[in-house]
Amino acid sequence: MVFRITTERLILEDLNKKDLVHIQRIARDPGIMKYVLIWLENDEQVSTFLQHAIEETGLTDRMSYVLAARKKGSGEFAGLTFLEIDPELPSTGEVGVVLLPDYWANRYASEILLAYLEFGFGTLHLHRIFGKCDELNLPSARVMEHCGLTYEGTLREHVWLRDHWRSTRYYGILDSEFASLSR
């Protein structure tokens, strides 16, 4: 059975083998990958990433929800999303969204992030959900702030990302904070 989360305009659902071409498209686009901290440098890494995501769908104690974002109605692939539970801290999850350029506007990322917050706090009963972005990726930072996540700090130049040392901004939200937001 395919796992799905439905939003107003999108369906977030388990990846399948047909999504290989879409993930390759993301991985091969330097404009998309500029700030993404997933090593998808070649077709082998892309295939391994997809295979891991597909294998995770069959686990009864699932800790990783790597989902395709598809436009309702047409099924058009809009991007790659995830909510991953930390195995060392099972009350904590990390969220991420990587969209194709056609979906960078019109609050698609916010729609996805809010759906993951509702799922993570409601269904999974997580205590804390966090997201991170390159310090230069201000649109991503604004999405997290818009959805109620609080800036928690920056880890400075901790990893080499393709062509520069990456500094990462961290944002987080607690279950009690999300419950008090009026939506």
C-alpha positions in Angstrom: 0.0 0.0 0.0 1.3 3.4 -1.0 1.6 5.9 1.9 0.1 9.3 1.1 -0.4 12.7 2.6 -2.9 15.0 0.8 -2.7 18.8 0.8 -4.9 21.3 -0.9 -2.9 21.2 -4.2 -0.5 18.2 -3.8 -0.2 14.6 -3.0 2.9 13.5 -1.1 3.4 9.8 -1.7 6.0 7.1 -1.6 8.5 7.2 -4.3 8.5 4.4 -6.9 10.9 3.2 -9.5 9.4 5.5 -12.2 10.6 8.4 -10.1 14.2 7.7 -11.0 14.1 10.1 -13.9 12.7 12.8 -11.7 15.3 12.5 -9.1 18.0 12.5 -11.8 16.5 15.7 -13.1 16.8 17.3 -9.7 20.4 15.9 -9.2 21.5 17.2 -12.6 20.2 20.7 -12.1 22.9 22.9 -10.5 20.3 25.6 -9.7 18.3 23.1 -7.7 21.2 21.4 -6.1 23.1 24.6 -5.1 21.9 24.4 -1.5 20.8 20.7 -1.2 22.8 18.6 1.3 22.2 15.3 -0.3 25.0 13.8 -2.3 23.4 12.9 -5.6 26.5 13.4 -7.7 26.0 10.5 -10.2 23.4 8.0 -11.4 24.7 5.3 -8.9 24.1 7.6 -5.9 20.6 8.6 -7.3 19.7 4.9 -7.7 21.0 4.0 -4.2 19.0 6.9 -2.8 15.8 5.8 -4.5 16.3 2.2 -3.6 16.7 3.1 0.1 13.5 5.2 0.0 11.6 2.4 -1.6 12.9 -0.2 0.9 11.9 2.0 3.8 8.2 1.9 2.7 7.9 -1.7 3.6 9.2 -1.4 7.2 6.7 -1.7 10.1 8.9 0.6 12.2 9.3 3.1 9.5 11.6 6.0 10.4 11.9 7.7 7.0 9.2 9.2 4.8 10.9 10.2 1.6 8.0 11.2 -0.6 7.4 12.6 -4.0 5.3 15.7 -4.2 2.8 15.4 -7.1 0.3 17.9 -8.3 -3.3 16.8 -7.7 -5.2 15.9 -10.8 -2.3 15.7 -13.2 0.1 13.7 -11.0 3.0 15.9 -12.3 6.1 15.5 -10.2 6.8 18.7 -8.3 9.6 17.6 -6.0 11.2 15.5 -3.4 10.3 15.8 0.3 11.1 14.0 3.5 10.4 13.6 7.2 13.0 11.4 8.9 12.8 10.4 12.5 16.2 10.4 14.3 16.8 6.8 15.5 18.8 8.1 18.5 16.1 10.5 19.4 12.8 8.9 18.2 10.8 11.9 19.4 12.6 14.2 16.9 12.1 14.4 13.2 13.8 16.4 10.4 11.9 17.8 7.4 13.1 18.8 4.0 11.7 19.9 0.7 13.4 20.1 -2.7 11.1 21.4 -5.4 11.5 21.8 -9.2 11.7 25.5 -10.2 8.1 25.6 -11.5 7.1 25.0 -7.8 9.4 27.5 -6.1 6.6 30.1 -5.9 3.0 30.1 -4.7 3.8 28.7 -1.3 4.1 25.0 -2.3 7.0 24.5 0.1 4.9 26.0 3.0 2.0 23.7 2.1 4.3 20.7 2.2 6.0 21.7 5.4 2.7 22.3 7.2 1.4 18.9 6.1 4.6 17.3 7.5 4.2 19.2 10.8 0.6 18.0 11.1 1.6 14.4 10.3 4.7 14.5 12.6 3.0 15.9 15.6 -0.5 14.4 15.1 0.1 10.9 13.7 3.7 10.2 14.8 3.4 12.1 18.1 6.8 13.7 17.7 8.0 16.2 20.3 10.3 18.3 18.1 10.6 18.8 14.3 13.5 20.7 12.8 14.6 21.8 9.4 17.9 23.2 8.1 19.1 25.2 5.2 22.3 26.7 3.8 22.7 30.2 5.4 22.5 31.7 1.9 19.2 30.0 1.0 17.0 32.8 2.4 13.8 31.6 0.6 14.0 28.3 2.5 14.6 30.2 5.8 11.5 32.3 5.2 9.4 29.2 4.5 10.4 27.7 7.9 9.8 30.9 9.7 6.4 31.3 7.9 5.4 27.9 9.1 6.2 28.7 12.8 9.7 27.2 13.1 12.1 29.2 15.3 15.6 30.0 14.3 17.9 28.0 16.7 21.3 28.9 15.4 23.9 28.5 12.7 26.5 25.8 12.4 29.4 27.6 10.7 31.3 26.2 7.8 30.9 22.6 8.9 30.9 20.8 5.6 32.2 21.3 2.1 29.2 21.5 -0.3 30.2 21.1 -4.0 32.0 24.5 -4.3 32.0 26.2 -0.9 32.1 25.6 2.9 28.5 25.3 4.0 27.1 27.1 7.0 23.8 25.7 8.0 20.9 27.5 9.7 18.7 25.4 12.0 15.1 25.9 12.7 12.8 24.0 15.1 9.3 23.7 16.5 7.9 21.8 19.5 4.6 20.0 19.6 3.2 22.5 22.1 4.2 25.4 19.9 2.6 23.9 16.8 -0.6 23.2 18.8 -0.8 26.8 19.9 -0.6 28.2 16.3 -3.9 29.3 14.9 -4.2 27.9 11.4 
